[in-house]
């Protein structure tokens, strides 16, 4: 079995011996949201390691310590132990918490520690004792990709045998089963060329102890996919999202393909989102089920009010790349309208109506995408919902009409998502007090997130010529 979840430190050491494990691989999250890792011979692991940790240089990690305070500790979390399904030498991976080696306190910029503080804060409020998330991650699997940027050039190219752009290729390999723009939802093989690869991804995830509900091709041409995990508590699900990405990328790689969670790699077709299903529970009972609109409770409506109120600021954490805002545009099923509805998929918040069971009652926040750091995104959504509940924020009337049939006057009253990462960061700078409640996020984290994103992403893109600018302006 690949799944060793629920292990104690003593259990992990015993399983290492039973499985002839040679290495332990310690995984942790950098500030923007990529997994990092370092490996040790299994002989370096002892029960004390789970308290004393392993030292590393925090100054070399994006968005972390200054060079004069670089020493940090990785504390393995035994319950996250899994046998890695891809590494050739038997290896147990463990997700780690990050601590200061002197104070032994959790590092404030460690995303996992922020998620843990969020869960603890929820319990302290006594509003709920469990926060559950069920994200729907979308991604693309391409046959090949190349890209580069220099002083005098910029280029990228992605390729997929499914892509509509390949239907005119005069080649014996071209069998003609291509997916037209926006027509990739649920086709059968041979049009869906990735069914078996997705099944393999699901198989690996389930062997790792990550429950999966379904997989299918998504709307876009050229290899867009979705695999849906069963909902879990906030921290477990954030851990699972990172393992999900690892599995998807590595299964694609061993089939000679490449997977990306970039939100909008293709022009003129749908981008990849991460619709987030969210619910609060107390004493094993769902708190969002009731007799109000769409079977919701009053508490759930207040949660919607909080998320909608803070949605533009949330986008800075839930849609954290410049590319995210090439997905969040009208006309591509993107939820750009900050309203709620029971069925309208262009609304930022949807209430799924698949089941009348109270346990299934949840909110679906549709704005986020898979480029986000799940620990930060899930925590921020939770804090916004709690703020709505605490201040009894009225979400207003639902919008169950077709948005494209609204009058100009009606449409102008709808608030939209930010049009760019810069705009989202401005919103976060103005609206982040709700994130500081209970010490979940700190002012340092918010300040540095905005600073890092502006300097390393917004300005980096803003100062470069775009290839399409040559198409528009070269003959001026």
C-alpha positions in Angstrom: 0.0 0.0 0.0 1.2 3.5 -0.9 -1.0 5.1 1.8 0.5 5.3 5.3 -1.9 8.0 6.5 -2.6 8.1 10.2 0.9 6.8 11.1 2.6 7.8 14.3 6.4 8.5 14.3 6.9 5.0 15.6 4.7 3.5 12.9 6.6 5.4 10.2 9.9 4.0 11.3 8.5 0.5 11.5 7.0 0.8 8.0 10.3 2.1 6.7 11.9 -1.2 7.8 9.0 -3.4 6.5 9.1 -1.7 3.1 12.9 -1.6 2.8 12.7 2.2 2.4 16.0 3.8 1.5 15.1 7.5 1.7 12.7 9.9 3.3 11.6 12.8 1.2 10.5 15.9 3.1 8.0 18.2 1.3 7.0 21.7 2.2 5.3 24.7 0.5 7.1 27.8 -0.6 5.3 31.2 -0.2 3.8 31.4 -3.8 2.5 27.8 -3.7 5.0 25.3 -5.2 6.1 22.1 -3.3 9.8 22.0 -2.5 11.6 18.9 -1.2 14.8 17.6 0.3 15.8 13.9 0.9 17.7 12.1 3.5 18.9 8.5 3.9 16.4 6.6 6.1 19.1 6.1 8.6 18.8 9.8 9.5 15.2 9.3 10.7 14.4 8.7 14.3 11.5 9.3 16.6 13.3 12.5 17.8 13.3 13.8 14.2 9.5 14.4 14.5 10.2 16.9 17.3 13.7 18.2 16.5 13.2 18.4 12.8 15.7 18.8 9.9 17.6 22.0 9.3 17.5 23.8 5.9 18.3 27.2 4.4 15.1 29.3 4.4 16.7 32.2 2.6 16.8 30.2 -0.6 13.0 29.7 -0.7 10.9 32.1 -2.6 9.3 34.7 -0.3 11.0 33.5 2.9 13.7 34.5 5.3 16.4 37.1 4.8 20.0 35.8 4.4 21.0 36.9 7.9 18.2 34.7 9.5 18.2 31.8 7.1 18.2 28.7 9.4 14.9 27.0 9.5 13.5 23.6 10.7 11.4 21.1 8.8 9.2 19.1 11.2 7.8 16.0 9.5 4.1 15.2 10.0 3.9 11.5 10.5 0.2 11.2 9.6 1.1 12.5 6.0 3.6 9.6 5.3 3.2 7.9 2.0 5.3 5.6 -0.2 6.2 7.6 -3.2 4.8 5.9 -6.4 7.3 7.5 -8.8 10.8 7.5 -7.3 12.9 4.4 -8.3 14.5 4.0 -4.8 11.9 3.1 -2.1 11.1 6.4 -0.5 8.6 7.6 2.1 7.4 11.2 1.6 6.1 13.3 4.4 4.7 16.8 4.4 6.4 19.1 6.9 5.6 22.1 9.1 8.2 24.9 9.2 9.5 26.3 12.5 12.0 28.8 13.7 15.0 26.8 15.1 15.5 29.2 18.1 11.9 29.9 19.3 10.5 26.6 17.9 7.4 28.6 16.9 5.7 28.0 13.6 7.0 30.2 10.8 4.4 32.9 10.0 4.9 32.6 6.2 4.6 28.8 6.2 1.3 28.4 4.3 0.4 25.2 6.2 0.8 26.9 9.6 -1.6 29.6 8.4 -4.2 26.9 7.5 -3.8 25.3 10.9 -4.3 28.6 12.7 -7.4 29.1 10.6 -8.9 25.7 11.7 -8.0 26.5 15.3 -9.7 29.9 15.0 -12.9 28.4 13.7 -13.1 26.2 16.7 -12.4 29.1 19.1 -15.3 31.0 17.6 -17.6 28.1 18.6 -19.5 28.7 15.3 -18.3 25.4 13.9 -15.7 22.7 14.7 -14.9 21.5 11.2 -14.3 23.2 7.8 -14.6 21.0 4.7 -13.5 21.7 1.2 -14.0 19.8 -2.1 -12.1 21.6 -4.9 -12.6 20.6 -8.6 -9.1 21.1 -10.1 -8.9 21.5 -13.9 -5.7 21.1 -15.8 -4.3 20.6 -19.3 -2.2 17.6 -20.6 -0.2 18.5 -23.6 2.1 16.4 -25.8 4.8 19.0 -25.7 5.6 22.6 -24.7 8.3 25.1 -25.3 8.6 28.7 -24.2 11.3 31.4 -23.7 11.8 35.1 -23.2 14.8 37.2 -24.1 15.8 40.8 -24.7 14.7 40.7 -28.4 12.2 37.8 -28.5 9.3 36.1 -26.7 7.7 32.8 -27.7 5.7 29.8 -26.5 4.1 26.8 -28.2 1.9 24.0 -26.8 1.0 20.9 -28.8 -1.8 18.3 -28.4 -3.0 15.6 -30.7 -6.6 16.5 -29.6 -6.2 20.2 -30.5 -8.6 21.6 -33.1 -5.6 23.3 -34.7 -4.2 19.9 -35.8 -7.1 18.8 -37.9 -5.6 20.0 -41.1 -2.3 18.2 -40.7 -1.6 16.0 -43.7 -0.1 13.1 -41.8 -1.0 9.3 -41.4 -1.0 9.9 -37.7 -4.0 12.3 -38.0 -7.2 10.3 -37.5 -9.5 13.3 -37.6 -11.0 13.0 -34.1 -10.4 16.5 -32.9 -12.1 18.6 -30.2 -13.7 21.8 -31.5 -13.3 25.0 -29.4 -15.5 24.8 -26.2 -16.8 21.3 -27.2 -14.5 19.1 -25.0 -17.0 18.3 -22.3 -17.6 14.6 -21.8 -16.7 13.2 -25.3 -16.0 9.4 -25.5 -12.8 7.9 -26.8 -11.2 8.1 -29.3 -12.0 11.8 -29.2 -11.1 11.8 -25.5 -7.5 10.5 -25.9 -6.6 10.9 -22.2 -9.2 8.6 -20.6 -6.7 5.9 -19.7 -4.1 8.4 -18.4 -6.7 10.0 -16.2 -7.7 6.6 -14.9 -4.1 5.9 -14.0 -3.9 9.2 -12.2 -7.0 8.3 -10.2 -5.7 4.8 -9.5 -2.5 6.3 -8.0 -4.4 8.9 -6.0 -6.6 6.2 -4.5 -3.6 4.0 -3.7 -2.2 7.0 -1.8 -5.4 7.2 0.3 -6.9 10.2 -1.5 -10.6 9.4 -2.3 -11.7 10.4 -5.8 -15.3 10.8 -7.0 -15.0 11.1 -10.8 -12.8 12.1 -13.7 -13.6 13.4 -17.2 -12.5 15.5 -20.1 -13.2 19.2 -19.7 -14.6 21.8 -22.1 -11.5 23.1 -23.9 -9.8 21.5 -26.8 -6.2 20.3 -26.6 -6.3 18.1 -23.5 -8.2 19.8 -20.7 -9.1 17.4 -17.8 -10.7 17.3 -14.4 -10.4 14.8 -11.5 -12.7 15.4 -8.5 -11.6 14.5 -5.0 -14.1 13.7 -2.2 -14.4 16.5 0.3 -12.1 16.5 3.4 -11.2 18.9 6.2 -9.3 22.0 5.3 -5.7 20.9 6.1 -6.1 17.4 4.7 -7.6 18.7 1.5 -4.8 21.3 1.1 -2.3 18.5 1.6 -4.2 16.4 -1.0 -4.3 19.1 -3.5 -0.5 19.2 -3.5 -0.2 15.4 -3.8 -2.9 15.6 -6.6 -0.7 18.0 -8.6 2.4 15.9 -8.0 0.6 12.7 -9.2 -1.0 14.4 -12.3 2.3 15.9 -13.4 4.3 12.7 -12.8 1.8 10.3 -14.5 1.7 12.6 -17.5 5.5 12.7 -17.5 5.9 8.9 -17.6 3.6 8.8 -20.6 5.8 11.3 -22.4 3.3 14.2 -21.9 3.3 17.3 -19.8 0.6 18.6 -17.4 0.0 22.2 -16.3 -2.3 23.9 -13.9 -1.7 27.3 -15.6 -5.2 28.9 -15.7 -5.2 30.0 -19.4 -2.7 28.4 -21.7 -4.9 28.5 -24.8 -6.4 31.6 -26.5 -10.1 31.5 -27.5 -11.0 28.6 -25.3 -11.9 27.9 -21.7 -9.3 28.2 -19.0 -8.7 25.9 -16.0 -10.5 26.8 -12.8 -10.8 25.3 -9.4 -14.4 25.5 -8.2 -14.3 25.2 -4.4 -17.1 23.4 -2.6 -17.1 24.7 1.0 -19.1 23.8 4.1 -19.1 24.2 7.9 -20.0 21.5 10.4 -20.5 21.2 14.1 -20.8 18.1 16.2 -21.1 16.1 13.0 -24.0 18.2 11.6 -23.9 20.3 8.5 -24.5 24.0 9.3 -25.4 25.1 5.8 -28.6 23.1 5.4 -31.8 24.8 6.2 -35.2 26.1 4.9 -34.0 29.3 3.2 -33.1 29.9 -0.5 -32.0 26.7 -2.3 -32.2 24.7 1.0 -29.7 26.8 2.8 -29.6 27.9 6.4 -29.5 31.6 7.5 -25.9 31.0 8.6 -25.0 29.8 5.0 -26.5 33.0 3.5 -24.4 35.1 5.9 -21.4 33.1 4.8 -22.2 33.9 1.2 -22.5 37.6 2.2 -19.0 37.5 3.6 -17.5 35.8 0.6 -19.1 38.2 -1.8 -18.2 41.2 0.2 -14.5 40.2 0.3 -14.4 38.4 -3.1 -12.3 41.0 -4.9 -9.7 40.8 -2.1 -9.9 37.0 -2.1 -9.0 36.9 -5.8 -5.5 38.1 -4.8 -5.0 34.7 -3.0 -7.4 32.5 -5.0 -6.4 33.8 -8.4 -2.8 34.7 -7.7 -1.2 34.9 -11.2 -1.3 37.4 -14.0 -2.5 34.6 -16.2 -5.5 34.0 -13.9 -7.2 37.1 -15.2 -7.1 35.9 -18.8 -9.5 33.2 -17.6 -11.7 35.5 -15.6 -13.3 37.2 -18.6 -16.9 37.0 -19.9 -17.8 34.4 -22.5 -15.8 31.4 -21.3 -18.0 30.1 -18.5 -15.8 32.1 -16.1 -17.6 33.3 -12.9 -16.9 37.0 -13.2 -20.1 38.2 -11.6 -20.0 38.6 -7.8 -23.5 37.2 -7.2 -25.0 33.9 -6.0 -27.4 31.5 -7.6 -28.7 27.9 -7.3 -27.9 27.1 -10.9 -26.3 30.0 -12.7 -22.8 29.0 -13.5 -21.7 32.5 -14.4 -22.3 33.5 -10.7 -19.3 33.6 -8.4 -21.2 31.4 -5.9 -23.4 28.5 -6.9 -25.5 26.3 -4.6 -25.3 22.8 -6.1 -28.7 21.2 -6.3 -27.7 17.6 -7.1 -28.9 16.2 -3.8 -31.4 17.2 -1.1 -29.5 15.5 1.7 -28.4 17.9 4.4 -24.9 16.5 4.3 -24.6 17.6 0.7 -25.6 21.2 1.3 -22.6 23.4 0.5 -21.5 26.6 -1.3 -19.5 26.4 -4.5 -17.1 29.4 -4.9 -16.3 29.3 -8.6 -13.7 32.1 -8.9 -10.5 30.3 -7.8 -8.1 28.6 -10.1 -5.6 25.8 -9.7 -2.6 28.1 -9.6 -3.4 29.1 -6.0 -1.7 28.1 -2.9 -4.5 25.9 -1.4 -3.5 26.5 2.2 -3.8 30.3 1.8 -6.9 30.1 -0.6 -8.9 27.8 1.6 -8.0 29.7 4.8 -9.0 33.1 3.1 -12.3 31.8 1.9 -13.1 30.4 5.4 -12.2 33.8 7.0 -14.4 35.7 4.6 -17.3 33.3 5.4 -16.8 33.7 9.2 -16.7 37.5 8.8 -20.1 37.3 7.0 -21.5 35.1 9.8 -20.1 37.3 12.5 -21.5 40.5 11.1 -24.7 38.9 9.6 -23.9 40.2 6.1 -26.9 40.0 3.8 -25.9 38.6 0.4 -28.8 40.3 -1.3 -31.1 38.6 -3.7 -29.9 35.6 -5.8 -29.5 36.1 -9.5 -31.3 33.2 -11.2 -31.7 35.0 -14.5 -29.5 34.5 -17.6 -26.9 37.3 -17.0 -26.6 37.9 -20.8 -30.3 38.7 -20.9 -30.2 41.4 -18.2 -31.0 45.0 -19.1 -28.0 47.4 -19.1 -29.3 48.9 -15.9 -29.5 45.5 -14.1 -26.1 44.5 -15.4 -24.4 47.7 -14.2 -25.5 46.9 -10.6 -23.5 43.7 -10.6 -20.0 43.9 -9.1 -17.3 42.0 -11.1 -14.1 40.2 -10.2 -10.9 42.2 -10.7 -9.7 42.6 -14.2 -6.0 42.0 -13.4 -3.7 40.7 -10.7 -2.7 44.3 -9.9 -6.3 45.2 -9.4 -6.8 42.2 -7.1 -3.7 43.1 -5.0 -5.1 46.7 -4.7 -8.3 45.2 -3.3 -6.4 43.0 -0.9 -4.4 46.0 0.3 -7.6 47.9 1.1 -9.6 44.9 2.5 -7.7 42.4 4.6 -8.7 43.1 8.2 -11.0 40.0 8.1 -7.9 37.9 7.4 -6.1 39.1 10.5 -8.9 38.0 12.9 -7.6 35.5 15.5 -4.0 35.9 14.2 -4.7 33.6 11.3 -2.9 35.8 8.7 -0.5 38.4 9.9 0.1 41.9 8.6 3.6 40.7 7.5 2.1 37.9 5.4 -0.4 40.2 3.7 2.2 42.9 3.1 4.8 40.6 1.7 2.4 38.7 -0.5 1.4 42.0 -2.1 5.0 43.1 -2.4 6.2 39.8 -3.8 3.4 39.6 -6.4 3.8 43.2 -7.6 7.6 43.0 -7.9 8.0 39.5 -9.3 4.9 39.0 -11.4 2.9 42.2 -12.1 5.9 44.4 -12.9 7.8 41.6 -14.6 5.0 41.2 -17.1 4.2 44.9 -17.4 7.7 45.9 -18.4 8.0 43.3 -21.3 6.8 43.7 -24.8 4.0 41.2 -25.6 4.2 39.3 -28.9 0.8 40.4 -29.9 1.8 44.0 -29.6 4.0 43.5 -32.7 0.8 42.3 -34.5 -1.0 45.4 -33.5 1.6 48.1 -33.5 4.8 47.2 -35.5 3.6 49.0 -38.7 2.8 52.3 -36.9 
